[in-house]
Amino acid sequence: MLTLSVDLRGAGPWEWRGEAEGWGREADRVRPLDHPALEARAVTDGTRTLLVVREKAAGRPSLLRSLSPARVDEAVYGRALEECRQWPLQGVWIESGPHGLCLSTGLGGVCPLYLAYDGGHLTGSWQLMDLHHRLGADRLDEREVMRLLTGLPRYGHDTLFSTVKRLSERSTAYADARGLRLVYPAAAEHAQPSELAGHVGEAELVGAFEALTDHVFAKRPLAPGRTAAQLSGGMDSTNLAISLALAHPGAITPCAMLIGGDAGAQQEARRRSVIEQTGFAADVTVRAADHPVLSPGCGAPGLRRSVRWTSRTWRPPTPSPKPCAPATSIRWRPDSAATRSPEPAAPPVGPHGRRWRRPGAGSGYATCWARWTQGSPRRPWRRRPR
């Protein structure tokens, strides 16, 4: 929802400097993401300044109406802060005061906020690759890497890189000249599922689902001709896309990234069936095979900054002075990046306390994808107990 660069040792009033720069204070800046579904607001009581970026809510009255920090008394400032906490949709709000910054998020967590702290300076962005100067193979978090490779990633403050944190849903980050501290929200209350009444059938269940989706859609102001629905072919996205298309016949644009292969053929068949039977606008698709994210020389227009930055820093495998040792290179997922670096001293620990090793080479995960980048059909990982 926003990008920021703030020297936490600085001080002074914040001001709105236009859409290109956002809010500024001397060399500091907080820039809201320019998106028609978002709004930016600010207030100040003279000591603290509240900067807010959030989803627009249909029919929701608000105390916050100005982009430029409007001067209010302490009581109104407190009510504005409470409004942020009670906002029904996703939002990020920043309190700037004499003791640093306090960053908080509301419900949803759809648009992330990545934070990097270095020597009294806080950098943040919704796009991980904006923080590329804080990423690298030598900064990988072993625990998060193993969670990713074993298919058990967790949503929380930790990312693949130890130098970057994620401000997750309903979390709070406190940043000052001494450091950055993130706090999770209180544990959510859980309830036991209830049994359906005997007279409840398929029609009642479908009606309840449609009422729930209508309620969710009604919370947001919608311009149907400018709205797209992800129609990947899976059950979740298909149900939501159909509900939206039935409410606005012929106006909603279906979109998808086509994955290719045998699964891709099934995906395209499911999407074609849904589109033919539902009133969507013209279909928009992108084939994943046409835009390999980490391929050398990749400069396809329309790709995100992660692609452009990675393609500039990609290096071909470097021959090793030892004839039997494989070249060292990195090939990573699209949402992360790393450059070539020496192997770590110790291999990561896998499930059941066993160490992971790559066939034909020393331990470590910094070269785990070497065989794939060299076109080898062999599996890059093999588990071997010590």
ABEGO torsion letter per residue (X at the ends): XBBBBBBAABBEBBBBAEAAAEBBBEABBBBBBBBAABBBBBBBAGABBBBBBBBBBBGBBBABABABBBBBBAAAAAAAAAAAAABABBBBBBBBBAAEBBBBBBBGGABBBBBBBBGGBBBBBABAAAAAAABEAAABBAAAAAAAAAGBBBBBABBABAABBBBBBGBBBBBBAAEBBBBBBBBBBBBBBBBBBAABBAAAAAAAAAAAAAAAAAABBBBAAABBBBBAGBAAAAAAAAAAAAABBGABBBBBBBAEEAAAAAAAAAAAAAAAABBBBBBBBBBAAABBAABBGBABBGBBAAAAAAAAABBBBBBBABAABBBBBBBBBAABBBBBBBBBABBBBBBGGBBBBBBGBBBEAAAAAAAAAAGBABBABBBBBX
